[in-house]
């Protein structure tokens, strides 16, 4: 059995150099590789098709996304799961590859399009995907036009089982979810969706793809089943690696990981994705792959601090007189809190239990809370569960201008797009990341002018609160 998450993050794909003994894997920047004869390769021929550094990263991602969080093999570097990962030059490139696969004919290794012969096909996506500021929404709404791929956006929380079943068509090739959604941080019913989809004939059913960017494989592993007798919730995990996986705001990469079970029943998917990536040239820089291998070694430690800070910030904001509609799925008052307890990775559970959490979490009584030091871990445990580092909130009676003043008054927290770095970032979706959306769409999704998205970093909590207090003072009417 595989080693635990933190050990795998440090060692998988990171063998010491056999020639020098260097403990940091060698960065391979070569574009082409010597052959011992015509087509007699030593593993690689041209870096667009594959590169040793990229291969090491893909091996590592496969382990983190698909291997159970339990012990133990004699050598952590031998941990393997049978799944496959693909690292792309960006998350947008990963989205495009999956979309193109859905519309390719079955003869070409694709999902078949509308009738198996290629072209068209249908994707059922959570409605929040339509609000995505990045590549997912742009690809589906504009770039995918020539493929004739159709997309239906559905509020799966509101639709329930009957609505979800009705929305799946005979030509539905993908069911696309975000957990949680951006920026509203909703938890759509992945277990229900999985049960519905996996009740369909295995040869023709759509594949479930889950965007885990806001959580990372540390918190959430939809490709890992709860037990050997069960299937995982999803077939494919998608991630913008530029966010928490990178953690340092210095890498643009994206990934797609296919579960071992899906790789076995749909082997053509693996071959086709590699073909699409190679054909479109959506290959990552070896330098970025090298940096990401470095970053993933600290993912375990970083995500705990992100989560603890975010949980405390959510609690602080929920009591602030200038704030309303605080959203953080790990906060006990959040509408999605009960649902996340079904989604916690085995690794996160293990770490939380070490820190004193009792799982499943239950709301403590006032007597149990009374007398606890608010600065203590014992008190933080009463607030909920650390589950990612993003919090959203609305400035009460605020406008876009109010939100801008609030954000620009911060000194430690930086007004900037993106998320997941060690530094705290804040942005106003209606005027920044989601500004291109029609007002009706913003209203429907609850993205108000004064809604603020806060990517909570790993700075000292007290310093962050002091910074927020100064910003609240600046907009106090």
C-alpha positions as CSV (number, residue, x, y, z in Angstrom):
1,X,0.0,0.0,0.0
2,X,1.2,3.6,-0.6
3,X,2.8,5.8,1.9
4,X,0.9,8.7,3.4
5,X,0.3,11.9,1.4
6,X,3.1,14.0,2.8
7,X,5.7,11.3,2.2
8,X,4.5,10.7,-1.3
9,X,4.5,14.4,-2.1
10,X,8.2,14.6,-1.2
11,X,9.5,11.3,-2.7
12,X,7.4,10.1,-5.6
13,X,9.1,11.0,-8.8
14,X,12.1,12.4,-6.9
15,X,14.7,9.7,-7.0
16,X,18.2,10.9,-6.2
17,X,20.2,11.4,-9.4
18,X,21.9,8.0,-10.2
19,X,25.1,9.7,-11.5
20,X,25.6,12.4,-8.9
21,X,23.4,11.4,-5.9
22,X,21.7,14.8,-6.0
23,X,18.6,14.6,-3.9
24,X,16.8,17.2,-6.1
25,X,15.8,15.7,-9.4
26,X,17.7,17.0,-12.4
27,X,15.9,19.6,-14.6
28,X,15.9,18.3,-18.1
29,X,15.7,21.2,-20.6
30,X,16.6,19.1,-23.7
31,X,14.2,19.4,-26.6
32,X,15.4,16.1,-28.3
33,X,16.9,12.8,-27.1
34,X,19.4,10.4,-28.5
35,X,18.1,7.2,-30.1
36,X,20.1,4.0,-30.1
37,X,18.7,3.1,-33.5
38,X,15.7,4.1,-35.6
39,X,12.8,4.4,-33.1
40,X,15.0,2.7,-30.4
41,X,14.2,5.2,-27.7
42,X,15.5,5.4,-24.1
43,X,12.0,6.7,-23.1
44,X,11.8,10.0,-24.9
45,X,12.2,11.4,-28.4
46,X,11.0,15.0,-28.4
47,X,10.0,17.2,-25.5
48,X,6.6,18.2,-27.0
49,X,5.7,14.5,-26.7
50,X,7.3,13.9,-23.3
51,X,10.1,15.1,-21.0
52,X,11.8,13.4,-18.0
53,X,10.9,16.3,-15.7
54,X,7.3,16.4,-16.9
55,X,7.1,12.6,-16.5
56,X,8.3,12.9,-12.9
57,X,5.6,15.5,-12.2
58,X,2.9,13.4,-13.8
59,X,3.9,10.4,-11.8
60,X,3.7,12.5,-8.6
61,X,0.3,13.9,-9.4
62,X,-1.1,10.5,-10.2
63,X,0.0,9.3,-6.8
64,X,-1.4,12.3,-4.9
65,X,-4.7,12.2,-6.8
66,X,-5.4,8.4,-6.9
67,X,-3.6,6.6,-4.2
68,X,-5.2,5.9,-0.8
69,X,-3.7,7.8,2.1
70,X,-2.4,4.7,4.0
71,X,0.8,2.8,4.5
72,X,3.1,1.4,3.4
73,X,5.6,0.0,0.9
74,X,9.3,-0.4,1.6
75,X,10.1,2.5,-0.8
76,X,7.8,5.5,-1.1
77,X,9.1,6.0,-4.6
78,X,7.5,2.8,-5.7
79,X,3.9,3.9,-4.8
80,X,1.7,3.6,-7.9
81,X,-2.0,3.4,-8.5
82,X,-2.6,2.6,-12.2
83,X,-4.2,5.9,-13.0
84,X,-2.7,8.5,-15.4
85,X,-2.0,12.2,-15.2
86,X,-1.4,14.7,-17.9
87,X,0.2,18.1,-17.2
88,X,-0.7,20.9,-19.6
89,X,0.8,24.3,-20.2
90,X,-2.3,25.8,-18.4
91,X,-5.6,24.9,-16.9
92,X,-7.3,26.3,-20.1
93,X,-5.3,23.9,-22.2
94,X,-6.4,21.0,-20.1
95,X,-10.0,22.1,-20.5
96,X,-9.7,22.3,-24.2
97,X,-8.1,18.8,-24.4
98,X,-11.0,17.3,-22.5
99,X,-13.6,19.1,-24.6
100,X,-12.0,18.1,-27.8
101,X,-11.9,14.5,-26.6
102,X,-15.6,14.6,-25.9
103,X,-16.3,15.6,-29.5
104,X,-13.9,13.2,-31.3
105,X,-15.2,10.1,-33.0
106,X,-14.9,6.8,-31.2
107,X,-12.7,5.5,-34.0
108,X,-10.2,8.3,-33.1
109,X,-10.3,7.3,-29.4
110,X,-12.7,10.1,-28.5
111,X,-16.0,10.0,-26.6
112,X,-17.9,9.9,-29.9
113,X,-19.5,13.4,-30.2
114,X,-23.2,13.3,-30.9
115,X,-23.5,9.9,-32.5
116,X,-20.2,8.1,-32.1
117,X,-18.8,9.4,-35.4
118,X,-17.4,12.7,-34.1
119,X,-18.6,16.3,-34.0
120,X,-21.1,17.6,-31.4
121,X,-21.8,15.8,-28.2
122,X,-23.1,17.2,-25.0
123,X,-21.6,18.3,-21.7
124,X,-23.7,18.8,-18.6
125,X,-22.1,21.3,-16.3
126,X,-22.9,22.9,-13.0
127,X,-24.4,26.4,-13.6
128,X,-21.5,28.1,-11.9
129,X,-19.1,27.0,-14.6
130,X,-20.9,29.4,-16.9
131,X,-19.6,32.2,-14.6
132,X,-16.0,31.1,-14.8
133,X,-13.7,33.9,-15.7
134,X,-11.1,31.6,-17.1
135,X,-10.7,29.0,-19.8
136,X,-13.6,26.7,-18.9
137,X,-16.4,29.2,-19.7
138,X,-14.5,30.7,-22.7
139,X,-13.8,27.3,-24.2
140,X,-17.4,26.1,-23.9
141,X,-19.1,29.4,-25.0
142,X,-16.7,30.4,-27.8
143,X,-13.7,28.4,-28.7
144,X,-15.6,25.0,-28.8
145,X,-17.9,26.3,-31.5
146,X,-16.3,24.5,-34.4
147,X,-16.7,21.2,-32.5
148,X,-20.4,21.7,-32.2
149,X,-20.2,20.6,-28.6
150,X,-23.3,21.5,-26.7
151,X,-23.3,22.5,-23.0
152,X,-26.2,22.6,-20.6
153,X,-25.7,24.5,-17.3
154,X,-27.7,23.1,-14.4
155,X,-28.1,24.1,-10.8
156,X,-27.6,20.6,-9.5
157,X,-28.5,21.6,-5.9
158,X,-31.9,22.9,-7.0
159,X,-32.5,20.2,-9.6
160,X,-32.2,17.2,-7.3
161,X,-32.2,13.6,-8.5
162,X,-35.1,13.9,-11.0
163,X,-33.7,17.1,-12.6
164,X,-30.2,15.7,-12.9
165,X,-31.4,12.5,-14.5
166,X,-33.6,14.4,-16.9
167,X,-30.7,16.6,-18.0
168,X,-28.5,13.6,-19.0
169,X,-29.0,12.9,-22.7
170,X,-28.0,9.9,-24.8
171,X,-25.1,12.0,-26.2
172,X,-23.9,13.4,-22.9
173,X,-20.2,12.7,-22.8
174,X,-19.1,14.6,-19.7
175,X,-20.7,15.8,-16.4
176,X,-18.6,18.7,-15.2
177,X,-18.6,19.9,-11.6
178,X,-16.6,22.3,-9.5
179,X,-16.1,21.6,-5.8
180,X,-16.6,24.2,-4.5
181,X,-17.9,26.6,-7.1
182,X,-16.2,29.9,-7.9
183,X,-16.8,32.4,-6.4
184,X,-20.0,31.4,-4.6
185,X,-18.3,28.4,-2.8
186,X,-21.4,26.1,-3.2
187,X,-21.1,22.4,-2.7
188,X,-23.0,20.6,-5.5
189,X,-24.2,17.0,-4.7
190,X,-21.3,15.0,-6.2
191,X,-22.2,11.8,-4.4
192,X,-25.7,12.0,-5.9
193,X,-24.4,12.8,-9.3
194,X,-22.0,9.9,-9.1
195,X,-24.7,7.5,-8.1
196,X,-26.9,8.6,-11.0
197,X,-24.2,8.5,-13.7
198,X,-22.7,5.2,-12.5
199,X,-26.1,3.5,-12.6
200,X,-26.0,3.9,-16.4
201,X,-24.4,1.3,-18.8
202,X,-20.7,1.5,-18.3
203,X,-19.8,1.5,-22.0
204,X,-22.0,4.5,-22.8
205,X,-22.3,6.5,-19.7
206,X,-20.8,10.0,-19.5
207,X,-17.6,10.5,-17.5
208,X,-17.7,12.7,-14.4
209,X,-15.0,15.4,-14.2
210,X,-14.5,17.4,-11.1
211,X,-12.5,20.6,-10.8
212,X,-10.7,20.4,-7.5
213,X,-8.6,23.6,-7.9
214,X,-10.0,25.4,-4.8
215,X,-9.1,22.4,-2.5
216,X,-6.2,20.5,-4.0
217,X,-5.6,16.8,-3.6
218,X,-4.7,17.4,0.1
219,X,-8.3,18.1,1.0
220,X,-10.3,16.3,-1.6
221,X,-9.6,13.2,-3.7
222,X,-12.7,12.3,-5.8
223,X,-10.7,9.6,-7.6
224,X,-10.1,7.7,-4.4
225,X,-12.9,5.3,-3.3
226,X,-13.8,5.0,0.4
227,X,-13.2,1.3,0.3
228,X,-11.8,-1.3,-2.2
229,X,-15.4,-2.5,-2.9
230,X,-16.6,0.9,-4.0
231,X,-16.1,3.1,-7.0
232,X,-14.6,6.6,-6.7
233,X,-17.0,9.5,-7.0
234,X,-15.4,10.8,-10.3
235,X,-13.6,9.6,-13.3
236,X,-11.4,12.6,-13.9
237,X,-9.9,15.2,-11.6
238,X,-9.0,18.6,-13.2
239,X,-6.9,21.2,-11.5
240,X,-5.4,24.6,-12.3
241,X,-2.0,23.8,-10.8
242,X,-1.2,27.6,-10.8
243,X,-3.3,27.8,-7.5
244,X,-2.7,25.7,-4.4
245,X,-0.5,23.1,-6.1
246,X,2.0,25.9,-6.9
247,X,1.3,27.9,-3.8
248,X,3.8,30.6,-4.7
249,X,2.1,32.5,-7.6
250,X,4.9,31.8,-10.0
251,X,3.7,28.9,-12.2
252,X,1.1,28.5,-14.9
253,X,0.1,24.8,-15.4
254,X,-3.0,22.6,-15.5
255,X,-3.6,18.9,-15.1
256,X,-6.0,16.1,-15.8
257,X,-5.9,12.9,-13.9
258,X,-7.8,9.8,-14.8
259,X,-8.8,7.3,-12.1
260,X,-7.3,3.7,-12.3
261,X,-10.8,2.3,-12.7
262,X,-11.7,4.6,-15.6
263,X,-8.3,4.1,-17.2
264,X,-9.1,0.4,-17.2
265,X,-12.6,0.6,-18.7
266,X,-11.8,3.5,-21.1
267,X,-8.2,2.9,-22.2
268,X,-8.8,4.9,-25.3
269,X,-9.1,8.0,-23.2
270,X,-5.5,7.8,-22.1
271,X,-4.2,7.4,-25.6
272,X,-6.4,10.0,-27.0
273,X,-5.6,12.7,-24.4
274,X,-1.9,12.2,-25.1
275,X,-2.5,12.4,-28.8
276,X,-4.6,15.6,-28.4
277,X,-2.0,17.2,-26.2
278,X,0.8,16.4,-28.6
279,X,-1.1,17.5,-31.6
280,X,-2.1,20.9,-30.1
281,X,1.3,21.5,-28.6
282,X,-0.2,22.1,-25.2
283,X,3.0,20.9,-23.4
284,X,4.3,22.5,-20.2
285,X,7.8,24.0,-19.8
286,X,10.2,21.7,-17.9
287,X,11.1,24.7,-15.8
288,X,7.5,25.0,-14.6
289,X,7.3,21.3,-14.0
290,X,10.5,21.4,-11.9
291,X,9.1,24.3,-9.8
292,X,5.8,22.5,-9.3
293,X,7.6,19.3,-8.0
294,X,9.3,21.6,-5.5
295,X,6.0,23.2,-4.5
296,X,4.1,20.0,-4.0
297,X,6.6,18.9,-1.4
298,X,5.1,21.5,1.0
299,X,1.5,21.2,0.0
300,X,0.5,19.2,3.1
301,X,2.0,21.7,5.5
302,X,0.7,24.7,3.5
303,X,-2.9,23.5,3.2
304,X,-3.3,22.9,6.9
305,X,-2.3,26.6,7.6
306,X,-4.5,27.9,4.8
307,X,-7.4,26.0,6.2
308,X,-6.9,27.0,9.8
309,X,-6.5,30.7,8.9
310,X,-9.6,30.6,6.5
311,X,-11.8,28.9,9.1
312,X,-10.9,31.5,11.7
313,X,-11.3,34.4,9.2
314,X,-14.8,33.1,8.3
315,X,-15.8,33.0,12.0
316,X,-14.4,36.5,12.5
317,X,-16.2,37.9,9.4
318,X,-19.5,36.2,10.5
319,X,-19.6,38.4,13.6
320,X,-18.6,41.7,11.9
321,X,-21.4,44.3,11.7
322,X,-20.3,45.5,8.2
323,X,-20.4,42.0,6.7
324,X,-23.1,39.6,5.5
325,X,-23.4,36.3,3.6
326,X,-20.0,34.8,4.6
327,X,-19.3,31.7,2.6
328,X,-16.7,29.1,3.7
329,X,-17.8,25.5,3.3
330,X,-15.7,24.4,6.3
331,X,-17.5,26.9,8.6
332,X,-20.2,25.3,10.7
333,X,-22.7,28.0,9.8
334,X,-22.2,27.5,6.0
335,X,-25.1,25.9,4.0
336,X,-22.7,23.3,2.5
337,X,-21.0,22.3,5.8
338,X,-22.9,19.0,6.2
339,X,-22.1,18.1,2.6
340,X,-18.3,18.5,2.9
341,X,-18.1,15.9,5.6
342,X,-18.8,13.3,2.9
343,X,-16.0,14.7,0.8
344,X,-13.0,15.0,3.2
345,X,-9.9,13.1,1.9
346,X,-8.5,10.4,4.1
347,X,-5.4,12.4,4.4
348,X,-7.2,15.5,5.6
349,X,-9.1,13.4,8.2
350,X,-5.9,11.9,9.4
351,X,-4.3,15.3,9.9
352,X,-7.4,16.7,11.6
353,X,-7.6,13.8,14.0
354,X,-3.9,14.4,14.9
355,X,-4.8,18.1,15.6
356,X,-7.6,16.9,18.0
357,X,-10.7,17.0,15.7
358,X,-13.3,14.4,16.3
359,X,-14.9,13.2,13.1
360,X,-17.6,13.2,12.0
361,X,-17.7,16.7,13.4
362,X,-20.6,17.6,15.7
363,X,-21.6,21.0,17.0
364,X,-20.3,21.5,20.6
365,X,-22.6,22.9,23.2
366,X,-22.3,26.4,24.6
367,X,-21.0,24.8,27.9
368,X,-18.2,23.1,25.9
369,X,-17.2,26.3,24.3
370,X,-17.5,28.4,27.4
371,X,-14.1,29.3,28.9
372,X,-12.1,28.2,25.8
373,X,-9.4,30.7,24.8
374,X,-10.4,32.1,21.3
375,X,-6.7,31.9,20.4
376,X,-6.5,28.2,21.1
377,X,-6.7,25.2,18.8
378,X,-9.4,23.8,21.0
379,X,-11.6,26.8,20.2
380,X,-10.9,26.7,16.5
381,X,-12.1,23.1,16.5
382,X,-15.5,24.3,17.6
383,X,-15.9,26.5,14.5
384,X,-16.0,23.7,11.9
385,X,-13.4,22.0,9.7
386,X,-10.5,23.6,7.8
387,X,-11.4,22.9,4.1
388,X,-9.5,25.1,1.7
389,X,-8.4,28.6,2.0
390,X,-11.0,30.7,0.1
391,X,-13.6,32.8,1.9
392,X,-16.2,35.0,0.2
393,X,-18.3,37.7,1.9
394,X,-20.4,40.7,1.1
395,X,-19.9,44.2,2.4
396,X,-23.3,45.2,3.9
397,X,-25.1,47.9,1.9
398,X,-22.0,48.2,-0.2
399,X,-21.3,49.0,-3.9
400,X,-18.5,48.2,-6.3
401,X,-16.8,51.4,-5.2
402,X,-17.1,50.4,-1.6
403,X,-15.6,47.1,-2.3
404,X,-12.7,48.7,-4.2
405,X,-12.0,51.1,-1.4
406,X,-12.1,48.2,1.1
407,X,-9.6,46.2,-1.0
408,X,-7.2,49.0,-1.7
409,X,-7.1,50.0,2.0
410,X,-5.5,46.7,2.8
411,X,-1.7,46.7,3.4
412,X,-0.9,43.0,3.9
413,X,-3.6,41.5,1.7
414,X,-3.0,42.2,-2.0
415,X,-5.7,43.2,-4.5
416,X,-5.1,40.8,-7.3
417,X,-6.7,38.0,-9.3
418,X,-6.0,34.3,-8.8
419,X,-5.7,32.4,-5.5
420,X,-3.9,29.7,-3.6
421,X,-0.6,31.5,-3.0
422,X,1.1,31.7,0.4
423,X,0.3,35.4,0.3
424,X,-3.3,36.6,0.9
425,X,-5.1,37.9,-2.2
426,X,-8.4,39.6,-2.4
427,X,-10.6,40.6,-5.4
428,X,-14.1,41.8,-6.3
429,X,-15.5,39.3,-8.8
430,X,-18.2,41.5,-10.3
431,X,-15.6,44.1,-11.3
432,X,-12.6,41.9,-12.0
433,X,-12.7,38.1,-12.7
434,X,-16.4,38.0,-13.6
435,X,-16.8,41.5,-15.1
436,X,-17.5,40.2,-18.6
437,X,-20.7,38.4,-17.5
438,X,-24.1,39.8,-18.2
439,X,-25.7,41.4,-15.2
440,X,-28.6,38.9,-15.3
441,X,-26.1,36.1,-14.9
442,X,-24.3,37.8,-12.0
443,X,-27.7,38.4,-10.3
444,X,-28.7,34.8,-10.8
445,X,-25.5,33.4,-9.3
446,X,-25.5,35.9,-6.4
447,X,-22.4,37.7,-7.5
448,X,-23.3,41.2,-6.1
449,X,-21.2,44.4,-6.6
450,X,-19.8,44.2,-3.1
451,X,-19.1,40.5,-2.9
452,X,-15.4,40.0,-2.1
453,X,-13.4,36.8,-2.7
454,X,-10.6,36.4,-0.1
455,X,-7.8,33.9,-0.8
456,X,-6.5,33.6,2.8
457,X,-2.8,33.1,2.9
458,X,-0.5,31.6,5.6
459,X,0.5,34.8,7.2
460,X,-0.1,35.3,11.0
461,X,-3.9,35.3,11.7
462,X,-3.7,38.3,14.0
463,X,-1.9,40.4,11.4
464,X,-4.6,39.5,8.8
465,X,-7.4,40.6,11.2
466,X,-5.7,43.8,12.0
467,X,-5.4,44.5,8.3
468,X,-9.0,43.8,7.7
469,X,-10.1,46.0,10.6
470,X,-8.2,48.9,9.1
471,X,-10.0,48.3,5.7
472,X,-13.4,48.1,7.4
473,X,-12.7,51.4,9.1
474,X,-11.9,53.0,5.8
475,X,-15.4,52.1,4.4
476,X,-17.4,52.7,7.6
477,X,-20.2,55.0,6.7
